[in-house]
Amino acid sequence: MENYTFLQAMGRGRHPEGAGIADSSYCIFSGPMEDPVLRQRIFGDESSLTLELNYGEGDLLSDFRLRQAGTNLILEESSVGLFRSFLMDKEIKYIGQAYMYALLFKISNLSDLVDFSIKEMKVLEDSLDNSIDNSGTYQILDFRRRYTEYGSQIIALKEIIARIDKGYYPMQMQNSYVLQGQVALDFRFLEERYELNKNTIIKDLDTYTSIINNNINRNTRLLTLVSLGAVALNFMFGSLLAVSPAIGVAGGVLIGGLTAGAAVVYRTNGSRRFPRLHDSHILPDALEGQAAERAALESRQNMPGSEDNAAGSTALDSQQNMPENIEKR
């Protein structure tokens, strides 16, 4: 039983009113997904070609399939329907153009995911900035796995584009050479952007992991020394507790103070944060001097009865404008 909806007619399309796929030719129909997409691929022959792709990620992952049925084309998509909306805005004359638009849609979506990963990496680093243990290790590993999955999708796209370029499906891809060039160009930019971001992400996360390991080792040595000292004091004041309770209590307080101090040092070393260059506005010395003088003049002008200050401000402005007047002359 057919459960497809007429979407649009192609160049030589013929679709009588109320007709289905059997009575139509060169038309595009849409319908729900029958089987999920297990692997992004293109397969078939000159009479029946199928392209399976997905977009999004996580809970928003959606699948779609372009399947040739004679001279018609069937679009199966998940309930999100983003590609269906994208395809309705395009004027399609040949079957090959629909396949090319599907690849362009996938490349655009994957490019957005790759670009967003850089921002997500910075947010992850900021959230783990005060972490002095390995609590963020699993978050980093999850992020790397997700970014590696982008690489797997790029490889799948590369295989699909290579099959089309090698002429595996000449009947379907005829009259779509302009779109094929656009697909190849966009994919090249996507691949280069992915490799560039990959190097940045790996280096940044490796640096972060190294810093965490150094913090753990340093603080572990500190706590080990404090523990050894506390054990020695415990033996010493424990024996004195039987002779003099006051000395024993004082020793216990001393041991507790050492432990609390070590914990404070542990937290302080872990949450240490150095200023970043892009967080502050750095000015040249001459501009900093002018800014300081102008701020002082404005503060004097705001004081009541400061006519002399206003005159001084006018004189300073005239001095600053002298080079401009000389250049004009």
C-alpha positions in Angstrom: 0.0 0.0 0.0 1.4 3.3 -1.0 1.9 5.9 1.7 3.7 8.6 -0.2 2.9 12.2 -0.7 3.6 14.1 -3.9 6.4 16.6 -3.3 7.2 18.2 -6.7 7.6 17.4 -10.4 11.0 17.5 -12.2 11.8 18.8 -15.6 9.6 16.4 -17.6 7.4 15.6 -14.7 3.8 14.3 -15.3 1.5 14.0 -12.3 -2.2 13.8 -12.9 -4.3 15.1 -10.0 -4.7 12.5 -7.3 -2.4 10.0 -9.1 0.1 7.9 -7.3 3.6 6.7 -8.2 2.5 4.2 -10.7 0.6 6.9 -12.8 3.3 9.5 -12.5 6.7 10.0 -14.1 9.7 12.2 -13.2 8.2 13.2 -9.9 9.4 13.3 -6.3 7.4 11.7 -3.6 8.0 11.8 0.2 7.0 9.4 2.9 8.1 8.1 6.4 11.2 6.0 7.0 10.6 2.3 6.6 14.0 1.1 7.8 16.6 3.1 9.8 19.8 4.1 8.2 22.6 1.8 9.6 25.4 3.2 7.4 25.7 6.2 5.2 26.2 5.0 1.7 25.1 5.0 -1.9 24.3 1.7 -3.7 22.3 0.4 -6.6 22.6 0.4 -10.4 21.5 2.6 -13.3 17.8 1.7 -12.8 17.6 1.8 -9.0 19.9 4.0 -7.0 19.6 4.6 -3.3 21.4 7.2 -1.1 21.2 6.9 2.7 22.4 9.7 4.9 21.7 11.2 8.3 22.0 14.6 10.0 22.2 16.0 13.5 23.6 14.1 16.4 22.6 12.6 19.8 18.9 12.8 20.5 18.3 14.9 17.4 19.8 12.4 15.0 17.6 12.0 11.9 17.8 9.7 8.9 16.7 10.2 5.3 16.9 8.1 2.2 16.6 8.9 -1.5 15.4 6.0 -3.5 14.9 5.7 -7.2 11.7 4.0 -8.4 11.7 3.9 -12.2 11.6 7.5 -13.4 10.4 8.8 -10.0 12.3 9.5 -6.8 11.1 8.7 -3.3 12.3 10.6 -0.3 12.0 8.8 3.1 12.8 10.8 6.1 12.3 10.9 9.9 9.7 13.0 11.5 12.0 16.0 11.8 11.7 16.7 8.1 14.5 19.3 7.7 15.8 17.8 4.4 12.3 17.7 3.0 11.9 21.4 3.7 15.3 22.1 2.2 14.5 20.1 -1.0 11.1 21.9 -1.5 12.9 25.2 -1.9 15.0 23.8 -4.8 14.1 23.6 -8.4 15.0 20.0 -9.5 14.9 19.0 -13.2 16.9 15.8 -13.0 17.2 12.9 -10.6 21.0 13.5 -10.2 20.4 17.0 -8.9 18.3 15.7 -6.0 21.2 13.4 -5.0 23.6 16.3 -5.2 21.4 18.5 -3.1 21.3 15.7 -0.5 25.1 15.7 -0.3 25.2 19.5 -0.1 22.7 19.3 2.8 24.8 16.7 4.6 28.1 18.6 4.1 26.5 21.8 5.4 25.2 20.0 8.5 28.5 18.3 9.2 30.4 21.6 8.8 28.1 23.2 11.4 28.9 20.3 13.8 32.6 20.6 13.3 32.6 24.4 13.8 30.4 24.1 16.9 32.9 21.5 18.4 35.5 24.2 18.9 33.1 26.3 21.0 32.1 23.2 22.8 35.7 22.4 23.6 36.3 25.8 25.1 33.2 25.5 27.3 34.4 22.1 28.4 37.8 23.4 29.3 36.2 26.3 31.3 33.9 23.9 33.2 36.9 21.7 34.1 39.2 24.7 34.9 38.9 24.3 38.7 39.0 20.5 38.6 42.2 19.1 40.2 41.5 15.4 39.8 40.5 13.2 36.8 36.8 13.8 37.1 36.7 15.4 33.7 38.6 12.6 32.0 35.4 10.8 30.9 33.9 14.1 29.6 37.1 14.6 27.5 37.0 11.0 26.2 33.3 11.4 25.2 34.1 14.6 23.4 36.9 13.0 21.5 34.8 10.0 20.6 32.1 12.3 19.2 34.6 14.3 17.2 36.1 11.1 15.9 32.6 10.1 14.7 32.6 13.3 12.6 35.7 11.9 10.9 34.0 8.6 10.2 31.1 10.5 8.5 33.6 12.5 6.4 35.1 9.2 5.2 31.7 7.9 4.3 31.0 11.0 2.3 34.3 10.8 0.6 33.5 7.3 -0.5 30.1 8.3 -1.9 31.6 11.3 -3.8 34.4 9.1 -5.2 31.9 6.6 -6.6 30.0 9.4 -8.3 33.1 11.0 -9.7 34.4 7.7 -11.0 31.2 7.4 -13.1 29.5 4.5 -11.3 26.0 6.0 -12.0 26.2 7.9 -15.3 22.5 7.8 -16.1 21.4 9.4 -12.9 24.2 12.0 -12.6 23.9 13.4 -16.1 23.2 17.1 -16.4 24.3 17.7 -12.7 28.0 18.5 -13.3 27.7 22.0 -11.9 26.3 20.7 -8.6 29.0 17.9 -8.6 31.7 20.6 -8.7 30.0 22.5 -5.8 29.8 19.3 -3.8 33.5 18.5 -4.4 34.5 22.1 -3.4 32.4 22.2 -0.2 33.6 18.7 0.8 37.2 19.8 0.4 36.7 22.8 2.7 34.9 20.5 5.2 37.8 18.1 5.2 40.4 20.8 5.7 38.4 22.4 8.5 38.0 19.1 10.2 41.8 18.4 10.1 42.7 21.9 11.4 40.2 21.7 14.2 41.3 18.1 15.0 44.9 19.2 15.5 43.8 22.1 17.7 41.5 20.0 19.8 44.0 17.2 20.4 46.8 19.6 21.4 44.5 21.6 23.7 43.1 18.5 25.4 46.5 16.9 25.7 47.8 20.0 27.4 44.9 20.1 29.8 45.4 16.4 30.7 49.1 17.0 31.3 48.3 19.9 33.6 45.8 17.8 35.6 48.4 15.0 35.9 51.0 17.4 37.2 48.6 18.9 39.7 47.7 15.4 41.0 51.4 14.4 41.3 52.3 17.6 43.1 49.5 17.5 45.6 49.9 13.8 46.1 53.5 14.4 47.2 52.4 17.2 49.5 49.7 15.1 51.2 52.2 12.2 51.5 54.6 14.4 53.4 51.8 15.8 55.6 50.6 12.3 56.4 54.1 11.1 57.4 54.5 14.1 59.7 51.0 13.5 61.1 51.8 9.9 61.9 55.0 10.8 63.7 53.2 13.5 65.7 50.4 11.1 66.4 52.8 8.6 68.0 54.6 11.3 69.9 51.5 13.1 71.3 49.7 9.9 71.8 52.3 8.7 74.3 52.3 12.1 76.0 48.5 12.0 76.3 48.8 9.4 79.1 51.3 11.6 81.0 49.7 15.1 80.4 46.3 15.4 78.8 46.9 19.1 78.0 49.9 18.3 75.9 48.0 15.5 74.2 45.1 17.7 73.3 47.4 20.4 72.0 49.1 17.8 69.8 45.8 16.7 68.4 44.9 20.3 67.6 48.3 20.7 65.9 47.7 17.6 63.8 44.3 18.8 62.8 45.7 22.2 61.8 48.3 20.6 59.6 45.8 18.5 57.9 43.4 21.5 57.3 46.3 23.6 56.0 47.3 20.8 53.6 43.8 20.7 52.3 43.7 24.4 51.8 47.0 24.3 49.9 45.6 21.4 47.8 42.5 23.4 46.8 44.5 26.6 46.2 47.0 24.9 43.9 44.2 23.2 42.0 42.1 26.3 41.4 45.0 28.5 40.4 44.2 30.3 37.2 46.4 32.6 35.2 45.2 35.6 33.3 44.7 35.3 29.6 45.9 37.9 27.1 42.5 38.2 25.4 40.8 38.9 28.7 42.5 42.3 29.1 42.9 45.3 26.8 46.6 45.9 26.3 47.6 49.5 25.2 50.9 50.9 24.2 52.7 53.1 26.8 51.9 56.3 24.9 48.2 55.5 24.7 48.1 54.5 28.3 49.7 57.9 29.3 47.1 59.8 27.2 44.3 57.8 28.7 45.5 58.5 32.2 45.8 62.2 31.6 42.4 62.4 30.0 40.8 60.5 32.9 42.5 62.9 35.4 41.2 65.9 33.4 37.7 64.5 33.3 37.7 64.0 37.1 38.9 67.6 37.6 36.2 68.9 35.3 33.5 67.1 37.2 34.5 69.0 40.3 32.4 72.2 41.0 34.0 75.6 40.2 36.7 74.3 38.0 37.0 76.9 35.3 40.8 76.6 35.3 40.4 72.9 34.8 38.2 73.5 31.8 40.8 75.9 30.4 43.5 73.4 30.9 41.5 70.7 29.1 41.0 73.1 26.2 44.8 73.8 26.1 45.5 70.0 26.2 43.1 69.4 23.3 44.7 72.1 21.3 48.1 70.6 21.9 46.9 67.2 20.7 45.4 68.8 17.6 48.6 70.7 16.7 50.2 67.9 14.7 47.0 67.6 12.6 47.0 71.4 11.9 50.7 71.3 10.9 50.0 68.4 8.5 47.1 70.3 6.9 49.3 73.4 6.4 
